[in-house]
C-alpha cells in the first residue's frame, strides 16, 4: 500500500454532521517576519495558506511559540488566516512540559473556539496541540527521537536526561492525538510501534514558486545544498567531500543556502573547509521569496548528505526544478530518490561515495538532464 492509499476520505455522513465551516487552530513553527527556517515552516506555511482558500474553512489561527522574541506579534495574512507568534517559555521547557506555553495556548484556544486543533511535529508545538482537549490532528515531521539523540550525543550527563524527557513528550503526543498524519512510509512504519489506528499518509507539499517554470539544465558545475547548517545535515562531511570533487572538476562551486542556527557547528564547518577550495564554497544564508528557487535553477546538482532525515522538503524542491539529487540513504529519502533514476543514493557519512556521484553528474550533462526530468515528473 502506498503512502497516499489510506488517506481518510470525508463521507457524506460526515458532511451532514458538519453544518458550518471549520475553525482550525494550528500550533506549529511558522516563518517569522517572512523568514522560512526549515522544512516544517515551509510545509506549514503552504498548508495554512491553502486551507484559507477553501470554502469549508471559516478561520485559521496559527500559534507559533518563539522563545527568542520578547513580545507577541499578530499578523493577519488574509480575512481567514491569522498568525500569532507568541513570546515563548525560555527555560525548563522539557521538565515542566512547556507549562507556561500550554497555559497561553489554552487561553487563546478558549477565545478562538476551534473545531479542530492541528499540531505540527512531536515536539512542544505538537504536544501542546494534543493536550488542549479539542479534536486533534498531529502531523509527524521527524521520526522518534533520532535528532535529539544525535544533538545530545556529546553531553554525557544532561544529554541522557534530555533524551528521556523528549522521548516521553514524543510518545505522549503520538499516542494521544485523535488522528496521526505521517509524511512518509518510513515514519508511518516507525510509529506503528506506538499506534495503528487513525494513522494516515499525506506527504508534505512544496511551495508553488518551485513549480513556476520549466526545468533548466545549465552546464554551470554548481552544486546546491539547501537546508539548515546543523549536525543532522552533516555539512562538515559535505564540504570535505567537495574538496575531493574539486580534484576532478576544477570549476565546481558549492552553494550553501540556509541559516546557521548552531554557531558552534557552523564554526566546525568552516574549520573543515580545505583552504584550496574555500573561495568556491559560498554561504548564502537564509533566502527569502524567489531567491532560493532562482539559485537552485542555476545549479546542476542538488545534494543532501544528512545523517538522518524523514521526507525532506529540500529534495522535493530540487526535483520540482528538474535537478538530479545526490543524497544519503536515510529515513524516507529512498521514497523520493530512486538510485540511478532521478539521482544517486550513498551511505550516510561515506564522503568518497558522495564525491564520486557528484563528479559523475557534474561531468555528464546528458545524465543530469535525464535524471532531472525523471525527478521533475515525480515532483
DAUR-V861671 format. One record per backbone hydrogen bond with DSSP energy under -0.5 kcal/mol. CO is the residue of the C=O (numbers start at 1). NH is the residue of the N-H. Records with the same first field share a line. If there is no record, write none. Layout:
CO = NH, NH
//
This chain:
2 = 5
3 = 6
4 = 7
9 = 11
11 = 15
12 = 16
13 = 17
14 = 18
17 = 19
22 = 24, 58, 59
23 = 115, 116
24 = 26, 61
25 = 118
26 = 28, 63
27 = 120
31 = 33
32 = 35
34 = 36
35 = 32, 37
36 = 38
38 = 42
39 = 43
40 = 44
41 = 45
42 = 46
43 = 47
44 = 48
45 = 49
46 = 50
47 = 51
48 = 52
50 = 53
51 = 54
54 = 57
56 = 22, 58
59 = 24
60 = 82
61 = 26, 63
62 = 64, 84
63 = 28
64 = 86
66 = 69, 88
73 = 85
75 = 77, 83
80 = 60, 82
81 = 77, 78
82 = 62, 84
83 = 75, 85
84 = 64, 86
85 = 73
86 = 66, 88
92 = 96
93 = 98
94 = 97
98 = 102
99 = 103
100 = 104
101 = 105
102 = 106
103 = 107
104 = 108
105 = 109
106 = 110
107 = 111
108 = 112
109 = 113
116 = 25
117 = 119, 137
118 = 27
119 = 121, 139
120 = 126
123 = 127
124 = 128
125 = 129
126 = 130
127 = 131
128 = 132
129 = 132
130 = 133
135 = 117
136 = 179
137 = 119
138 = 140, 181
139 = 121
143 = 146
145 = 149
146 = 150
147 = 151
148 = 152
150 = 153
152 = 155
154 = 156
155 = 159
157 = 161
158 = 162
159 = 163
160 = 164
161 = 165
162 = 166
163 = 167
164 = 168
165 = 169
166 = 170
167 = 171
168 = 172
169 = 173
170 = 174
171 = 175
172 = 176
173 = 177
179 = 138, 181
180 = 182, 200
181 = 140
182 = 202
184 = 188
185 = 189
186 = 190
187 = 191
188 = 192
190 = 193
191 = 194, 195
198 = 180, 200
200 = 182, 202
207 = 210
208 = 211
209 = 212
218 = 220
221 = 253
222 = 300, 301
223 = 255
224 = 303
225 = 227, 257
228 = 230
229 = 262
230 = 233, 234, 235
231 = 234
232 = 307, 308
233 = 305
234 = 238
235 = 239
236 = 240
237 = 241
238 = 242
239 = 243
240 = 244
241 = 244, 245
242 = 246
243 = 247
244 = 247, 248
245 = 248, 249
249 = 252
253 = 223, 255
254 = 256, 282
255 = 225, 257
256 = 258, 284, 285
257 = 227
259 = 229
261 = 263
262 = 266
263 = 267
264 = 268
265 = 269
266 = 270
267 = 271
268 = 272
269 = 272
270 = 273
272 = 274
274 = 277, 278
277 = 280
278 = 281
280 = 254, 282
281 = 283
282 = 256, 284
285 = 258
288 = 291
290 = 294
291 = 295
292 = 296
293 = 297
294 = 298
295 = 299
296 = 299
300 = 324
301 = 224
302 = 326
304 = 328
310 = 332
312 = 316
313 = 317
314 = 318
315 = 319
316 = 320
317 = 321
318 = 321, 323
319 = 322
321 = 216
324 = 302
325 = 327, 344
326 = 304
327 = 346
328 = 330
330 = 333
332 = 335
333 = 336, 337
336 = 338
337 = 339
338 = 341, 342, 343
342 = 325
343 = 340
344 = 327
346 = 329
347 = 350
349 = 351
350 = 354
351 = 355
352 = 356
353 = 357
354 = 358
355 = 359
356 = 360
357 = 361
358 = 362
359 = 363
361 = 364
364 = 368
365 = 369
366 = 370
367 = 371
368 = 372
369 = 373
370 = 374
371 = 375
372 = 376
373 = 377
374 = 378
375 = 379
//
